[in-house]
């Protein structure tokens, strides 16, 4: 691929076509990806925020960015498909990261080959193509904003001038990433520290005016979704976002007899999980590429020149961000594979910065390696990406369509039985897809319900929830019109007992099946 001359149509055709095909394959995989338990938490706010207040009226254990994004996307699309709106929001993030990586890499390297490799290393990453990037959750959403925040800052300070507007945009992006998921805060300190030194040669007043102030103002703007909730009720906000994760969530998993087999609780188990995630599939190619760059740089420079290259400001910034993201990946307990995704995006920016340091001859040597690595990364993930493509022509077979139809069928069965009212379930997305009422205490699934008995009473006062021991009292005060179960046998047993003891009519012909079980609907007798 030609890199030296301005990019012509023919030179861009193959790379752009490759990226578009990958995005189409990602879209197909997302629409057909089996529903994940976490989506019972993340998708419902797209509808609930019309009538209820986040945190105060229903449980939500994350920062508010993704909830409001899903809500806004649902409004913009004019759809009543909740899961579709959530996953389309995540797909928009895939488009954003592809465009951001391409733009930043082109600006830094002027190389089509390097740009294509950087985009493919994100779009063909094993971890991102599983639950981390396929489900309608907040796991993937911060990544494009974090990457763009770092990329904009690096571009803004890449010469002796500073670009206040670009630096302000960087602050907005970094803060937006943290408002989507708290662990994205990892990318903020390195940029904040770098702003004290880059670009070099500025006097203190100029630095404050053209670098520090724009970055701070941008950060403040991007932080508004979090600040609004924190300022309005800091105790309530921290109870959901911090208290839940550090207290009852850990206690619940620690009490599970098979927890050690299914999730990583101890430090050793987290390290083993991280090793498996970061040293398999396409991530191995990223490590190989990093080693290749270091070898070529060593051959291309004297030892002192090599050190100066490695210790350049932007490379230190990105390396520090990656190191902090790695450390924060081990903080949550229990640990799941998707928690180890944030460091991956740093590779795309780091490789572009290293490539820019190579001589013309060294770049010529590296390009075949980048092309080969790109081909292998795509090939490794073809078994994941290809199966969804034939189903693009049949939208009714997509997971998002089947989930919506399941909700509609529940509504039809309730209407046919002449019952109206709330649906009690730990899988609220199904009734909400049909606009049916659910209990606010169960509106975001099982997450608060299952930990309620492990929660300190004072902390529990901040959660609007119920528990296996108290749900009967809730039902007796406000009897459900229908009870949907079949996905969590142990947690659902009090609900099933209530239905059977009160003469609810059992319907097993829903045709509702997901990875967790087969749906069974109990209808209140007339």
N, C-alpha and C positions, 0 to 999 in steps of 0.2 A: 504494500500500500504506500502510495506517495505521501510524504509528510512535509516536505520542504516548501512546496509551492502552495499558493492559495487553493482552497478546496473547491474543486469543480464538481459538477453534477455527477459525473461517472464515478469519481472517487468516493462520493458520499452515498451512492446508491446502495452498495452492499452493506455497509455498516448500519445505515438507517433502516434498511429492510430487515436486517437481523434483529435489531432492537425492537422494531414493531412486531415482528413475529413472536419474540419472547414475551412482549407485553400481552399480546392476544392469548398466548398459551397460559400466562399467569391469570388473566381474566377468566379463561375457561376453567382453570383449576380452582379458582376462588369460588365461582358460582356453583361448582359441583362438589366442593369439599364438604365432608360430613360435618354436621353441626357440632360445635364444641361446647362443653359445659360452661365455660367462661362467658360465652355469648349470651347466656341467660341473665348475666349481670350487666353486660355492656350494651346490648341492643335495646332493652326496654326503655331507657331514658329518652330515646328518640320519640316515644309517644307520651311517656309519663310527665315530661317537662311541660306539657300543655296544661296539666291540671295540678301538679304537685311540685313542691320545692325539693331540690336536691339536698341530701343529707337530713334535712329536717323532717320531711314527709316520707322518705323511703331511704333505705340503706344503700350506700355507695362507698366502697372502700378505696377509691382512687381520687387523684386530682381531677378537676371537672372538665378539662379540655376535650377529652374524647366524647363525653356525654353530650356536650353542646355541639360538637362537630357533627355527630350522628344526627342530632335533632335538626341542625341547619341543612344538612344534605338531604334528609327526608323531605323537608319543606321545599328545597330547591328542585328536587326531582318530582315533587307532587305525587308521591307514592304512598300507599298504605302498607307496603312490604317492609317490615322492620329489619329483618335479617339482610335483605337486599340493600337497604339504605346503609346499614353498618358496613357491609362488605364493599359497597361502592366507595365509601369513604376511605377504606384501606386501599382499594385499588387506585384511587386518586393519589394517595401517598406514594404508591409504586410509580405512577407517572411522574410525580414531582421529583422523586429521587433519581429517576433515569435522566430527566431533563437537567436537574441540578448537577449531577456528576458529569454529564456530557459538557455542559457549559463551563463549569469550573476547570475541568481537565483541559479543554481546548484553550481556554484563556492562559493556563499555566504552561502548557507544553506545545501548542500548535501542532499536535500529532494526532492523526486519525487513528493510528494503531493503538496508541496509549489510551486514547479516549474510549475506543471500542472495548478494550480490555477492562478499563475501570468500570464501565457500565455493566459489562457482562459479569464481572466479579460480584456485583450486587444482585443482578437479575437472575443469576444462576447459582445462588448460594444455597446449599442444602438446608441449612437451618431456617433461612427465611422462607423457603418454599414448603415448610411444614407449618405447624400451628402458629409459629411466631409471626408469619406474614400472610397466612391464608384466612384466618378467622377474623370475625368482626370484633376485635378487641383493641386495646391500646398498645400492644407489644411492638407493632411496626410503626405506628403513627409518629413517634418522636424522631425516628431515624432520618428522614429527609430534612427535617428542620434543623437537627443537630449538624448534619453534614453541611447544609447550606450556610448555617451560621458560621461554622469554622471556615468554609470556603470563601465566603464574602469577606471575612476579616483578613484572611491571608491575601486575597487580591487587593484589598484596600490598603494594605501596608507593604505591598511588594516592591515599592520604590521609595524614594525619599519623600514623596508627597503623601498626604493622607487624604482619604475620601470620606468626609463625615457622613454623607447620606448612605454610603455602602456600609460603613461601620454601624450606623443606626439600624439599618436593615439586619445586620448580623446580630445585634442585640435582640431585636424582635424575634428572629428565628430561634435563637438559643433559649430565650425565655418561653417561647411557644412550645418548644420541645419539652421543657420541664413541666409545662401545664398539661401536657398530654400524658406523661408518665414521670413519676418523681425521680426515677433513676437517671433520667437525662440531665439532671443537674451536674453530672460528671463532666459535661463538656463546657460548663460555664467558667469554673476557676482558671483553667489554662488560658482562656481568651482574656479574662479579666487581668491576669498577671501580665500577659503579653502586651496588653494595652499600655502598661507602664514603661515599656521599652521599645516597642515597635510602632512606627518606623523610628529608627535611631536618628539622633541629631536634632530633635525638636526641643525647644525650650519648654519650660514647665507650663507657661500660660497657653502656648500653642497646643501642647499635648492635651491639656484639660479641655480646651475649646473644640479641637478638631478630632480628638480620639475618645477621651474618657467620658465627656459629657454626652456625645451622640450614642456611645455604647450604653451608658446608664439610662438615657431616655428611652432607647429602643428596648432595653431590658424591662423597664417599667411598663411600657405599652404591652409587651408580650406577656407580662406577668399578671395583667389585669384579671383574667378569669380566676386565678388563684387568690389574688389579693382581695377581690370583692367578697369571696366566701370567708376568707380568713379574718378580714376586718369585721365583717358583720357578726360572726360568732366563732372566735378562735377556738374555744373549747370544743364545740361541736365538730368543727373541721378537723382538728387534730385527733379527736377521738376516732373518726372514721379513717383518716389517711395514715395516721401513725399508730394510735392505740390498738386498732384491730390487728395490725400486722405484727406488732411486738408483743402482744399479750395472748388473746384467745385463739388466734390463728395458729400460733406455735403450740399452744396447749392442746388444741384439738388434734393436731397431727401427731404430737408426742404420745397421745393416748391411744392412737390406732395400733392394733397389734401387728399389722403388716406394713406399717409406715416405712420402715427401713428398706423393705423390698421394693416399694413403689415410688418413693420420693427420696431426695437427698437431704437428710437432716443434719448429720454431723459434718465437720470440716473435711474429713477424709472422703466421705461420699460426695461432697461438693467438688472436691478436686478431681475425683475420678470422672464425674459427670462432665466437668469442664474439659478434661483431657479428651474425652470421647467426642464432645461437640466441636472443639477447636482443632482436632487432629484427625478429621475424617473427611472423605469426599472432596469437594472443591476447596475446603479450608486448607487441606494439605497443599494444594496448588498455590495458595496465597503464601504459605510459609516458604515453599520452594521459590516462588518469585521474589520474595524478600531476600532470601539468601543469594539469589542470582544478582540482584541489584547491588548488594554489598560486595560481592566478588568483583563485579565489573567496576564499581567505584574504586575498589582497592587497586585494581590494575590500572585505572585511569588517572590515579592521583598518587602523589607522594604521601607518606604516612601523615605528615602534618596537614596536607591539603585535604586528605580524607577526613581528618578530625574536624577541620573547619566546615566541611560540607555537612557532616552529621550534626554538628552543633549549631547550624543556622537557626535563626529564630523560628520561622514557620515549622521546620521539622521538629524542633523541641516542643512547640505548641501541640502539634498533632500527636507526637509520641506521648506527651504528658496526658493528653485527653484519653488516649488509648489505655494508658496505665491506670488512670483513675477509673475508667469504665470497667477494666478487668477486675479491680479491687471491689468495686460496688456490685459486680455480678455475684460475688460470694456472700453479700450481706443478707439477702432475704433467706428466711427459714420457714418452710422447706424450700429447696431449690428445684427449679424446673428448667428444661433446656432453653426455653425462650428467654430466660434471664441473661443468657450469655451472648445475646445477639448484638448489643450496642457496639462492642469493640470492632466488629467486622467492618463498619462503614469507614473507620479510620484508615483502613488499608487503601481504599480508593484515593483518598487525598494524599496519603503518605507516598504511595507509588508515583503519583503525578509530580510531587515535589522532588523525589529522588531522580526521576527521569529527566526533569528539567536541569539537574546538575551534571548530567552526562555530557561528554564531548560528542561531536557529530559521529565519530567512528564508533564510540561505545553505544550510541543510540542504534546505529545500524546493526550491531551485534545483538542487542537486546530485542529488537522487533520480532525476529522469528520465534523467540521464546514467548513473547506476549501473544502472538497469533496462535501458537500451539496450545498455550494454556487456555486461551479463550475457547478454542475448539473442544478441548477436553472437558472444560467446565460445562459447556452446553451438552456434550454427549453424556456426561455422568448423570445429568438431571433430565434427560429425555424420558426415562421411565416415569418420572413424576409429571412432566409437562405435557406429554403427548396424549394420554388417555382422555383428557377433558375436551380436546379439540373436536372430535366427531359429535359431541353432545351440544356444541354451540348451535347447531341447526334445530335442536329440540329443547327450547327453553322450559317447556313443561316438565322436563326430567331433571332440571337443575335442583340442587338442594334448596336454594332460596325459594323456588316455586313450590316445592313439595311441603316445605315448612309452612308457607302461607296457606296452601290448600288444606293442610291439617287443621289450622286454626279455623278456616271457613267451615270445615266439616263439623268441628265441635259446635260452632254457632248453629249450624243446621240441625244437629241432633238436639240441642237445647231448645230451639224453636219448635221442633216437631214434638217434643215432650211437654211443651207449654211451661217451661221453667225459665226464669229470668233472674239475674243477679250475679254475684261474684263467683268466679272460678277459683278454687283453691288448688294450687299446684306448686311444685318446686321447679317447674319448667314453664315459667310465665310467658315466654316468647310465643308459645303456641296460641293461647287465648288472646294475647295482645295483638297477634297478627290479624285477628278478626274484629279488633276493637272491643272485645269483651272486657268487663270489669274484673280486676283481680284485687286481692287483699294487699294494701300497701305494705303490710308486714312481710309479704312473700313476693313483692313485686320485682325483686332482682335475684330471685332464685334462692338457693339453699345456703349461701355463704354466711349470712348472719344467723340463720335458723340453726345450722349445725353446730355453731360455736357458742350459742347463747348460754348453755349450761356450763361452759368453761370461762365465761366472761365475768370479770369483777362487777358486782352489782352497780357500783357507781358509774363505771364505763358503760354498762348495759343501758343505763337511762338515756344515753345519747343515741342509741340505735332503735329505730322503730322496727321491731321484729317480734317474733314469738319463738317457741321452742317445742321440741317433741313432747315436753311435759305440760306445756301451757296451751297448746294449740286447740285442745278440746274446749277449753274455756272460751277461746276466741270464736269457735264454731257455734257454741251454745248461745253466745251473745248475738251472733250474726251468722246464721246458718248459710253455708254455701249452696248456690244453685247447682253446682257441679264440682266434682273432685277429679282431677286428672293425675294419675299415678302411673307407675310402671318403669321408672327410670332409676330410682334410688330405694330399693326394697327396705333397707333398715330405717332410713330416715322417714320414709313414707308410711311405715306401719301404723302410727297413731291416726293418720288420715284414713287409711283403709279400714281400721277398726271402727272409727266413727261412722263411715259410710255404711258398713255392713250392719252395725248395731242400730242404725236409724232408717233402715229400709231403703237405702238408695239403690237405684236400678243400675245394674252393671252392664256396660256396653264394651265389648271387646273387638268390634268390627271397625275400629277407627282407620286401620291401615296406616297407623302412625308408628314408625320404627326409626330409631336413630342408633348411634353407637352405644348408647347406654341402656337400651331396652325397648319394649313394645308398649305403647300407650294404652291405658285402660281408663275409660271414663265412667264415673258414677254420677247418675242424675238424681236430683232430689225428687222423691215421690210427690204426686199431687195431693 
